[in-house]
């Protein structure tokens, strides 16, 4: 979705600019942390341990998300300073997932908590974060869709598609969480599975990203294959499903 003359800045206080991207990120972290700690306490974990784990996961998640984004878009940056400007957008979801996962694994061993439980507790926050940040992408005029002649809009509103994926992921998680037979970690890896499919089949298909291998673009429908995310979706989804099945069989 492209909107002319839209500003990524909400307001300024002297030299400080408050941006929509930063606001949505802040709200995401606040809501995610709240539900992580609240639901974790219900499972019998200490508030201090939960707080340390969620803060560390947020920090390493941001670091991982930015690192992967920069590495896959090096030509877009002209200086090391620009690489650090996360307030202007540019975060990789998969990098954030990896960064948060690594710190959760490390700290769960130190605090002697179940890693699977920690991952499951993080799913609502991740889903809400994806939903809100995609809205912020509209103000940054990024994650743009391909042009199309078939639909009533000139360009696919891929930010809206992405935001809906976050909402749908949250609803699916809430439904699956009612099943008491889920083992710790099962809900997280199920989330990785269905999120990957939704992202790969919907958002990436209409998003104006560079194509790899035998690239194909249909200008009438506004679709393109294959982006980098298209290529990593099958192995990622299969891996998530395999881990989920092993968890449910208590093999890991």
VENKAFEN-V275976 format. One record per helix or strand of 2 or more residues. SS is the DSSP state (hx for helix, st for strand). FROM is the first residue (numbers start at 0). LEN is the number of residues. Records with the same first field share a line. If there is no record, write none. Layout:
SS=FROM-LEN  FROM-LEN
This chain:
st=8-5  15-4  215-3  222-3
hx=19-23  46-26  73-3  79-4  85-3  92-18  114-26  157-19  185-21  227-21
